[in-house]
Amino acid sequence: MPRACSINYFDGSASFTQKYEVSRIMMVAEPGSRHGYLVSMASACAILVRATVATPAVAQEPADAVTLDELSVTQTGIGRPPPSGTIGQPSPLYAGGQVAAQGRVGLLGNRSIFETPFTQNNYAAELARNQGARTVADVLANDPAVRTAQPPFGSQDIVFVRGVVLNSRDFAFDGLYGISDARKPIIEGIERFEVQHGPAAFLYGFPPNGSVAGVVNLIPKRAGDVPVTRVTTTYMSRASGGTQVDVGRRFGEGNALGVRLNAFYSDGQTPIDQQAIRNGGVTLGLDYRGEAFRVSLDAGYHNLAYRSPTGAFSILPGIAVPRAPDLTINQQPRWAFTDSESGFAVARAEYDVAPDWTLFAAGGGSWTSEFFTFFTFTITNARGDLNGRTILFPDRQSQLTAEAGIRGSFDTGTVHHAVAIVGTAYSNDNPYASGLGPSVVSNLYRPLASLPPNFARIPKIVAQQPAELKGLAAVDTVSVVPHVIDLIVGVRGQSVENRNYDPVTAALASTYAKSAVTPLAGMVVKPVPWMSLYASYAEGLSLGPTAPSDARNAGAVFPPTVSTQLETGAKFDLGELGLTLAFYDIALPSPFLDPVTRIYGLTGEQHNKGIDFNVFGSPVDGIRLLGGITLLDGRLVKTAGGAFDGKVAPGVPAVQLNLTAEVDLPRHLLPGASLAGRVLYTAAQYYDQANTQRIPDWTRFDLGMRYRFTINDTPLIASFNVENVAARDYYASTGAGKLILGMPRTFKLSLTADL
């Protein structure tokens, strides 16, 4: 049975500790290397690895050395950062197996979260599988700084990060925008769900939709050295079933070529009345890992269809928000639907031109075709009466994206530099149209039936808003004292071109060409190896607005708006338990029309100040913790005429808490069984700037059980999860001028077999 052990590595200037599970031990040598490695048993559960310089042979063994058997190790903790390259196996999991302590940080490459001046959580596919997650939003429900901005069975993943909206169109795939499904990204082929909090335009470039809340980066699965053939069957209340197949193999000398295939299909009714979802697709990941050259190719296809998709609600001013309805009630008609089809392909290559220098490039694209029709509802009184309007929306989108650059390191005297230069380019073509059908009346608690619109009158699609985004960035990570003090400084230049076409005549109506510069500055200090203190300044970019027709400066186009974030904090790597603490201040500009001068300008501002605390790991064998708390103070500091200065920003709760605990049952009770519990709490939120309309706070409890067993030498895992155990009815959020309903009580079952 493997035992958890430590390996200490000494390179002559500093030491690093790496956690492993050790089953067998042996002497290890690297013929022809500059370093020889002497491995000896230092204790019952520790291995000492020393590097000797200036010799290609293995260091001479001491007279009393004992030759040991083969060493087989599996990493379970955090130690030295992996190479700056991004192609290959995802970073190992931290203790507990729910998150990774290393991940991609934009153009900085792969880095440990304990060595970056930002807050980033890297959730594992295993966590998503154990919790029965269906979407990216389900996975992000583990993050205390994240809340949903769409209904749980809505047709798009939109979230709030630190009280700021992040649209799924701005999710990245392996570091690139414009690849993943713009509405519901495929999660079956994803190995890591990386969430960076706060503006990240410098690290990843200008997001296509202009989100400044942070970045969700989806890391694709790669074939490992151990073959994988995994089949999972699922069931969700009320009557939805599905199957997923995950196959991974490596071939060739040294297992250089890898193939990872994921295929999935599910169909059936959700816990919400009248609603059904059909979801199917396939992803393929290929990679080749040579000594100096590495390349990968990812491709996928996705088909997603909703019958009677749930939506959000707006509410008239001055009306008290009515109580939340039964969350299983569907206000949308039976004939409403959303059909979308999408595909993507992206290639990435890296070549080591020297031991410390790597050239890299990536490029790809995606396409989407969709059509949906449903009601947009407005609450008109405290009784929950609704006015609705039918929306018909055909849409197509194609996106192309690319990056290229060089990453490397050098020394100037005693100072070490890790530098990167990268250029990015993105373009999209998004022809769409919007048609309005008849108005209807209904009720939040007693929906009324309605007739479908005339689908023969589908509006004609015309070219609308093609855009081009280009950028060039450079960064230098300066290690003043190796592995003790790191300074990160960089700058990115961005240009934006956008063309708007008249929706009726298809004639060019206006053009937009602006540029902006985004700096980054950060510092990480490690007074002791297990603690990091940090500070950073970052900026985010959004497309500049255009003055409305009733302004004195109507038609004026403004440059990209700049959001800023100051963050300081501390991170603790306690071996089996990780802790992060962050203090931040985000300034968000907002335009408004001055009621006196009638001049439209970027003179509004909102400040979100907060504290994030995260905990993850396995402090005791058989117990795993994940979650934390976010304290937020979102304020409107500059508003039209000062009418709402000092008011609480809409959709920004004062407290968000998430905590998940998993416990493995003792072997004498039920070997292989684990119990899990999760609590989510969100404080009250205001809907309007005047702070007269608000939703109450809410608490949600989730439970889960997992059982590992074997039949005919086949390992199986049976999982059972219940979300919103108490079936509480609540509004989840109010941001972006909408009321978002919460998760109804939902049962999820799955059976996974590793063949």
N, C-alpha and C positions, 0 to 999 in steps of 0.2 A: 504494500500500500504506500503510495507516495507520501512524503512528509514535507511540510512547508519549511524551507530553509533559506539562508541568505548567502549571497556571494558578494564579497567585497573586492572591488577592482582598484588597483593603484597604478596610476600612469606616471608617477614621479613628481607630479605637482599637486594632485588633489585625489581624493578618494570618493567613490560612489558606492551606494549599497543597492543591490537588486534582489528582490524577493523571488524565490523559485520553489517549485515543488520537485523534490529530488527523489528518484527511485533507484538509480544505480550511479556509480561513481567510477571514474577512471582518470589516468594521466592523459592530458591533452597537449598536443604540439602542433605547430604550424610551420612545416618545412618551408624554407625560402623566405620566411617573413623577417622583417626587421626585429621583431620581438619574439622572444621565447616565453612560454607560459609554464610556470611550475604550479601544479595543483596539488594541494595536500590537505588532509583532514585536520581542521583546527579544533573542532569540537564534535559532539555527536550530531550536530545539525548545522554546521557552518563550514564553508569552503573558502579557502583563501586563494585568490588568483593574483599573482604578481607578474608584472611585465618587466622584462629585462631588455635594455636597449643595446644597440651596437653589436648584436650577434644574430645571425639567421638561424642558429640552432637553439634547441631547447636548453634552458639554463640547467647547469649541472645539479643533479639531485644530491641532497644531503646524504650522508652515510646511513642515517637512520630512516631514510624515506621509505614509505610503503607504497608499492604499486597497487592501484585500486582498479576496480572493475569499471565497466562502461558508465559514463555519466549521461543521463537523460534528464533534461530540465524543461519545465514549462513555466514561463514567466507569469507571475500573478501580481506584481507590484510595480513600482516606479523607480527608475534609476536614471542612467544617462539618456539624453534625448536621442532619438533615432537619427539617421542621416537626414539632411535637409530635403532630400528627394521625397516625392509624394507617391511614387508608383511602388506597389508591393503590398504586403500584408498590413492591415490596419494595426495601429498600436495596441499592445497588450492591455488587458483589462486590469483595473485596480482591484484590490482586495474586495471580495464580495461579488465580483463579476457583473456589476450593473452599469458601470461607467468606465471610461478610459481616461487616464490622467495625461495622455498625450493626444494631440490632434492637430489638424491643419489650421494655421493662422494666416490665411491669405498668402501674400507674396513672401512672408517669412518662412514658409514651409512648415514642416512638422515640428512642434515644440511641446514641451511639457507645460501644463497649465500652471505649474508651480514656478515657471520661469518666464511668464508673460505678464505684462502690466494691465491685463484685462480680466474680465470674468467670462469664463467659457465652460460650459458643461457638455460632456461628450457621452451621450447615452448609447448603450449597446443594443444590437439586434436581439440578444438573448433577453434583455429586459422587456423589449417590445413583445417578444414571443410569449414570455411568461405571463404578461398582463393581458394578452389577447388584443393588443393594439391593432386597429384597422387603418389608422391614418397617422400622418405626422403630428397632427394636433393631439391625438391620443398619447403619443410618446411625450410630447412637450407638457402634458399635464403633470409630469413629475417635477417640473421646474417651478420654484416658488415665484420667480419674476415674470412668469408667463401666464396669461389668461386668454381664453378663446374670445374671438370677435365674430364668430359665426355659430349658428346652432350646431349641435353635435352631429346631426345627420343632414347638414346642409351640403351644398355642392362645391364648397371651396374651403380650403384651410387658410384662415386669416386669424392672427393672434395679436395680442398686445405683449410687448416686452418692455418692462419698466414703465408701463403706462402709455406706450407709444405703439401705433399700429404697424404691423409687419405683414405685408401682403404676400400670399404664396407665390405670386409672380416674381417675387424677389428672393425666393429660395435659390441657393446655389447647389450645383451638382458637381462634386469633386473640385470645388473651387471656381466653377464657371457659372455665370448667370445664363438664363435662356435655354436650359437643357431639360430640366425636370418639368413634369406636367404642371401647367400654370394654375390648375384648380385643385386637384387631389393627387399629389405626387405618389408614385408607386413606392411602397415601403418594403415589398417582399424581396427586392434585390439590394436592400440597403444594409450595411454592416454597422455604421455609426451615424448618429444624429447629433451633429455638433451645433451648439447654440451659443453664439457670442452675443453678449449683452451690450447695447449701446452702439452709437454710430460707427460704421466700419468702411466708409468710402475709401479711405486710404488703403486698407488691407485687401479689399476685394474689387474696388472700382465702383463706378456709378451704378446703382441698382436700376433696372429698367423702369420700375414703377415708382422709384423715388423714395422707398421706405428708408427711414433713418433710425429705426428701433434697434437694429442689430442684424445679424446674419444667421440663418439656418442653413448649414452646409451638410449635404447628404453624401456620405462616402459609400461607394458601391462595394458589394461583396467581391472577394477574390478567392480563387481556389487555394486551399491550404495544402501542405504536404501530406496531411491525412485525408484520404478520400471521404467525400460526403455524399450520401444518398438519403435524403430526409423527406418524408411524406407527412403532411399535417392535414388533418380533417378538422373542420370547425363547425360550430353551430352557435347562432345568436338568436335570442328571443326577438320577435315572436316565432318566426319560422324562416330563418335564413341559414343556409348551409354552404360550405365551400371546401375546396381542396387546394393545397399548395405543394408543389414538388420542387425540391432544392437539390441540385446535383453539382458536385465539384470534383475535378480531377486535375492532376498535373502529369505532364509527359516529358520525355526527352532526357538528355543527360543533365543530371543535377536538378531534375524536375523544373526545367527552365520555362516550359510552356504550361499555362494554366487556363482552364475553362470552367466557368461557373454559370449555370443555367437555372433560372427560377421561372416557373410557370404557375399561374393561379387562376381560379375562377370561383365566384360565389354568386348566389342569387337568392332572393326571398324577401319576406316582409320584415321590417325593422320593428322596434317596440312602439313606434308611432303609428296611429291609425292611418290606413289607406296607403301607407308609404312602403315602397319596395325599392331595392337597389340591386342592380346587376353590375358586377365588377370583374373584369377579366383582363389578362395581359401576360406578357412574357418579357424577361430581361436576360441579356447575355453579356457576360464579362469575360474578355480574353486578355491575357497578359503574358509578356515574355520578360524574363529577368536574366540578363547577361551580366558579365562582370562589370562592363563599363556602359552598356546600353540597355535601357529598359523601355518598354512600350506597352500600352494598354488600349483596348478598344471596348467601349460599352455601347449597347444599343437596346432599345426596348419599344414595345407597342402596348397601348392602354386603351381599353374601351370601357366607358363608365356611363351608366344610364340610371336615372332616378325617375320613379313614378311618384308624383305628389311630393316634391322636395320641400322641406321646411325652409322658412325664411325669417327675416328679422322684421321688427315693427318700428315705425316712428310714432310720435305722439304730439298732438297739438299743444301749443304753449299754454301754461296756466292750469293744466289739468293734472290732478294728482295721478300718479302712476297706479293703475289698478293692480290688485293682487295677481300673482302669477297663476296662469291656468294649470290644469292637469297637464303634465308634460307629455302625456300620450295622445292628447288631442291634436289634430292636424287642421289648421285653419286654411291650408291650401286645398283646392279642389282636386277631385280624383283624376281629372284629365290633365293637370299640370305635369310637366315633365322636363327633364334635362338630359340631353344626349350629347356625349362628347367622345371624340376619338383623337388620339394623339400618338406620336412616335418621336424617337430621338436617336441620335448617334453622336458619339464624341470619341476622339482619339487623343492620346497623350504620349509624349516621348521625352526621355531624358538621356543625356549622354555625358559621361564624365570625361571632360577634356584634359583634366589633370586630377591628382588625388584630392584636391580641395576645391575643384571648380566643376560646375555642372551646367550645361546648356539644357533648356527645357522649352517645350512648345506644346500647345494643345489647341484643338479646334473641333467644332461640331455644330450641330443645329437641331432644331425641333420643329414640329408642325402640329397644329391643332385645328380641328373642325368641330363646331358645336352649334347646337340650336336648343333654345329653351323658352318655355313660356310658363308664366305663373303670375300671381297677384302680388303687387306691392301694397302693403296695408298701412293705414294710419289709424291710430286709436283716437277717437273723437270725444270720449267722455269717460268718467270714472266707472261706468257700467261695463266698459270693454267693447262698446260698439265700434265697428270697423268700417272705414271707407277704403275700397280697393280699386286698383286699376290694372287691367291686363297688360302684361308686357310680352312682346314677341321679340326675340333677340337671336338672329343668326350671326355667326361670327367665325372668322378664320384667322389664323395667325401663323406666321413662319418667322423663325429666329435663327440668326447665325452669330456665332461667338468664337473668339480666339484669344490666345495669349502666347507670348514668347518672351524669353528672357534668359538671364544668367544668374547663378547663385554661387557664391564661393566665400573663401576666407583667406586672410593674410595677417601678418604681424607687422606692426611698426614699433620697434623696440620691445618694450614689455607689454604693449597694448595689443589686444587681439581684435580683429575686425571680421564680422560676418556680414557680407553685403549682398544685395539683390537688386537687379534692375529688370523691370518687366514692362512690356507694352500690352495693352488690351484693346480689343475692338468688339463692338456689338452692333447689330442692326436687326430691325424687325419690320415686318409688314403686317398690319393688322386691319384688314378690311372688315367692317362690321356694319350693322344697321340696327335700328331700334324702332319697333312699331308699337303703337298703343291700341289696345282693344277697349271694349266697353267698361264702364265703371260698375262696381258692385257694392253691396252692403253686406255685412256679416257681423259676427260677434266673436270675441276672444274665447268665450266659454261654450258657445253654442253655434258652431259654424253652420252657415247656410249653403245648401247646394246651389250650383250655378251651371250654366251651359257653356260649353267650350267656345272659343272664338272661331272665326272663319279662317282656317289655316290656308285657304286658297289665297288670302291676301298677305302673304309673307313679304315684308319690305325687301327691296332690292339692295344687295350688298354693294357698296362702293368703297374705294380706297379712302382711308381716313387719316391715319396718323403714323406714317412710317418714320422711324427714328434711327439715328446713328449716334453711338457713344464711343469715344476714343479716349485713351488715357496712357500716360507714361509715368512710371513711378520708380523711385530709388530709395533704398533704405540701408542704413548701416547700424548694426548692433555692435557696440563697442564694449568690450570686456576690460574694464580698467584694472580690476583685480580678478583674475580668472575664477569664474564660478562663484564670485562673491558680489561684484557690482557690475551690472549690465546697463548700458545706456542705449536706447533705441531712438534714432532720429531719422526722419524721412519726409518726402514730399511727393505728391502726385498731382500732375496736371490733367484736367478733364475737359473735354469739349463735347457739347451736345448740339445735335442738329435734329430738328423736328419739323415736319411739314403737315399742315392741316388742310383737308379737302372738304369742300361743301358736300354735305350728305345727300343733296338732291341732284345738283348738276355735276358733281365729281370734279369741279374746277378747283384749282389751288386757291385756298382762301388766305393762308398766311404761312410764314416760315419763321423758324426759331433757330438761332445759332448763337450759343453762348458758351463761355468757358469759365472755369474756376480752378483754384489751386487748393489742395487739401493737405495740410501738414499733419504730422504725427510726432509726438514726443513721449517717451516713457522711460522709466527707470525701475530696475529690480535690484534689491539689496538682500543678500542672504547672510545675516549675521551668524547664523548657525545652519548646518545643512538641512535641517527639517523645517525651517521657517523662512518665508520670503515676505519682504515689505516692498510695496510698489506704489507708483504714482504714474498717471498718464493723462495726456490731452489728445482727444481725437475729434474729428469732424465728420458730419454726414451731409450728403447733397440730395436735394430734391429739385425737380423741374420748376423753374420760376413761373409764377402765375401771369395771366393776362388781365389787364384792367377791364371790368365789365362795361357794357354799352351805356349805362347811366352815370358813369364817372366822367369828370372833366377831362381826364387823360385816357379816355376809352381807347382800347386797342394797344396800349403800351405793354410791351413784353419785358418782364423782369428777368434778371440773371438767375441762375440756380440759387435756391435758398440754402443757407448754411446753418446746420444745427451743430452745437458743440457739446462736448462732455468732458468734465473733469472727474477723474476717479482716483481714489487712493484706497489702499487696503492691505490686508495681510493674508497669507496662505500658509497652512500647516500640513506637512506630510508626515504623519505619525506612524507610517509603515502600514498599519492595517486600517487606519482611519484618516480621511482627508477633511480639512476644514478650510473654507474660504470666507473672508469678511471684506465687503466692499462698501465704500461711501462714495456717492456720486452726485453730480449736479448736471442736469441736461437742460440746455436752453434751446427752445424750439421757436423759430420765427413763424409768424402767421400774418397774412395780409388782411387788411380790411379797408372799407370805404369810409373815410372821415365824414361824419354826418354834417359838419359845418362847411368844410372846404370842398367837399365832394371829390377829393383827390384820393385815388386808390393807391395804396403803397404797402411796402413790407415794414409796417411800423408796429405790428402786434407781436406779442411774445408770451410764451408759456415756459415756466420752470418746473421741472420734476426733480426734486431732491429726494434721495432715498438711501437706504441701507439694505444690502443683500447679505444674507448668511446662508451658506450651503454646507451640508454634511453628507458624506458618502463613505462607504467602506464596510468592513466587518470587524468591529472592535472585539468581538468574542466569537470563537468558532461556533458556526451554526446560526449566527444572528447577523443580519444585514440591515443597514440603515441608509436611507436616501431621502433628501428633501431639504427643508430650510424655511426661512421666513424673509419676507420683503416688507420693509416699512417705507411708505411713499408719502410725500407731501407735494402734490401737483397744484400749482397756483397760476392763475392768469395775472400777469404783472403789467401787461400793456394791452388795453382793449379799446374799442372805438369810443372816443369821448371819455374814456376812463370809467365807463358805466359798471364794468365788472372787475375792475382792478382789485386784486386780493382775494377774489373768489376761488373756490376749489375747482380745479379743472374737471370737466365732465369725463367720466369713465376712469378716473384715477382713484382707486380705493386706498385707504390709509394703511391697510394690513392685508397681506396675502401670505398664507401659510400652507405648506405641503409637507407631509411627513409619511413615508412608507417604511414599515418594519416587516421583515421576513424572519421566520424562525423555523429551523429544521427540527422536526420532532425527534426525541431520543429514539435510539434503535430498539429499545425494549418496548416502546409503544407502537410505532409504525415506521419501520426503516424505509427511507426514501421519500417520506412525506414532509412537506413544508407548508406553513400557514403564513398568510400575508394580510396586512391591514394598511389602509391608507386613509388619511384625513386631509381634506382640502377646506380651507376657510378663506373667505373674501369679505372684507368690510363693506359697508354701504357705499354707494356710488351715486353721484349726481348725474342727471341726464342733461340739464341745461346750464348755461353760463351763469344765470341768475341764482342758481342753487335753490330753486323752488320745487323741482321735480327730482325724485331720487328713488332708487331701489334699495331694499333692506339688505343687511349682511346675510350671508348664507354659509352653511356647513354641509359638506358631503362626505359620507363614509363609504369606502369600498372594501370588499373582502375578497380573498382569493385562497385557493388551495392547490397544491401541486403534488403529484405522486409519481415517483420514478420506479419502474419495475422492469423485469425482463421476462419475455416469453420466447422460448425456442432460440435462445441466444440473441434475440433482437431487443435492444434497449427501447423502452417506450416511456413517454411522459404524458400523463393525463392532467389537464389543468381545468380549473373551474373558477371563474371570476364573476363577481357581482358588483356593478357600479351603482351608486346611489341606493344603498341597501335599504334605507328608510323611506325611499320613494318620495323624497321631499320635492315640492314644487317651488321653483325659484327662477329668478332672472340671473343669468351668469355674469352679464356685463352690460354697460350702457354706452360704450365709446363709439365714436364716429357717427353720432346722431341716431343710433339705433338701440332698441331693446332686444337683447339676445337671451333666448330661453336656455335653460340648463339641460343637463343629461337626465332623461327618465331612467327609472330602474331598468337595468339591462343585464341579462344573464349571458355569459359567454363560456362555451365549453370547447375544448380542443384535445386531440389525441395525436401525438407526434411519434413517429417510428423512425429510428436510424437503421436503415437496412444495410 
